[in-house]
Amino acid sequence: MTPYTVDDFDALADWLADPKLPGQALSIGALEGYLVAVATHAPALQPDQWLPPIWGYPLGARIDVDPRHGCRDRLLRLVTELHGEWLRTKRIRQ
């Protein structure tokens, strides 16, 4: 697995700053705190259980992506990889 890069982080921050997202979408700083909380307190949750609230969507909602931010699958992968980085590097037990 390749390390999480600054470019990955910046792409995710740009996507989260998209004004087309619901008003409850997390900022990049809030996302980091959210992922730490999920990794620490609920590491067994599946991504589909914790991904939609990041963008202010209810559970089970489809997450749309503006094409100028990149492909949907890549951006969702960036979030799940950032979550995985916390699980691996911060020695959070699963």
C-alpha positions as CSV (number, residue, x, y, z in Angstrom):
1,M,0.0,0.0,0.0
2,T,1.3,3.4,-0.9
3,P,1.7,6.0,1.8
4,Y,-1.0,8.7,2.1
5,T,0.4,11.8,0.4
6,V,0.0,15.6,0.8
7,D,-1.6,15.6,-2.7
8,D,-4.2,13.0,-1.5
9,F,-5.0,15.1,1.6
10,D,-5.3,18.3,-0.5
11,A,-7.6,16.6,-3.0
12,L,-9.8,15.5,-0.2
13,A,-9.8,18.9,1.4
14,D,-10.8,20.5,-1.9
15,W,-13.7,18.1,-2.2
16,L,-14.9,18.7,1.3
17,A,-14.8,22.5,0.6
18,D,-17.2,22.2,-2.4
19,P,-20.1,24.6,-1.8
20,K,-22.4,22.1,-3.5
21,L,-22.2,19.7,-0.6
22,P,-24.8,19.9,2.2
23,G,-24.1,22.5,4.8
24,Q,-23.4,19.8,7.4
25,A,-20.4,18.5,5.5
26,L,-17.3,18.2,7.6
27,S,-14.2,20.4,7.1
28,I,-10.9,18.6,6.6
29,G,-10.0,19.3,10.3
30,A,-13.3,18.0,11.5
31,L,-12.9,15.0,9.2
32,E,-9.6,14.1,10.9
33,G,-11.3,14.2,14.3
34,Y,-14.2,12.2,13.1
35,L,-12.0,9.5,11.6
36,V,-10.0,9.3,14.8
37,A,-13.2,8.9,16.8
38,V,-14.5,6.2,14.4
39,A,-11.2,4.4,14.4
40,T,-10.9,4.6,18.2
41,H,-14.4,3.9,19.3
42,A,-16.0,1.9,16.5
43,P,-13.3,0.3,14.4
44,A,-15.6,-2.6,13.3
45,L,-18.0,-0.3,11.6
46,Q,-18.1,-0.7,7.8
47,P,-17.4,2.3,5.6
48,D,-20.9,2.6,4.4
49,Q,-22.0,3.1,8.0
50,W,-19.7,6.1,8.6
51,L,-19.0,7.6,5.2
52,P,-22.3,9.5,4.3
53,P,-22.3,11.8,7.5
54,I,-18.9,13.2,6.4
55,W,-20.7,15.0,3.6
56,G,-23.8,15.8,5.5
57,Y,-25.8,13.0,4.0
58,P,-28.0,10.6,5.9
59,L,-26.8,7.0,6.2
60,G,-27.3,5.0,3.0
61,A,-27.4,8.1,0.8
62,R,-25.6,8.2,-2.5
63,I,-22.6,10.5,-2.4
64,D,-22.3,12.6,-5.5
65,V,-19.0,14.1,-6.7
66,D,-18.4,17.1,-8.9
67,P,-16.2,15.9,-11.7
68,R,-13.7,18.7,-11.3
69,H,-12.7,17.1,-7.9
70,G,-12.0,13.8,-9.5
71,C,-13.7,10.4,-9.7
72,R,-16.0,9.4,-6.9
73,D,-14.3,6.1,-6.3
74,R,-10.9,7.8,-5.9
75,L,-12.2,10.3,-3.4
76,L,-14.0,7.7,-1.3
77,R,-10.8,5.6,-1.4
78,L,-8.9,8.7,0.0
79,V,-11.3,8.9,2.9
80,T,-11.1,5.1,3.7
81,E,-7.3,5.1,3.3
82,L,-7.0,8.1,5.7
83,H,-9.1,6.1,8.2
84,G,-6.9,3.1,7.6
85,E,-3.8,5.2,8.3
86,W,-5.2,6.0,11.7
87,L,-5.8,2.4,12.4
88,R,-2.3,1.4,11.3
89,T,-0.1,4.2,12.5
90,K,-1.8,5.3,15.7
91,R,-1.9,1.7,16.9
92,I,-5.6,1.8,17.5
93,R,-6.9,-1.7,18.2
94,Q,-9.5,-3.2,16.0
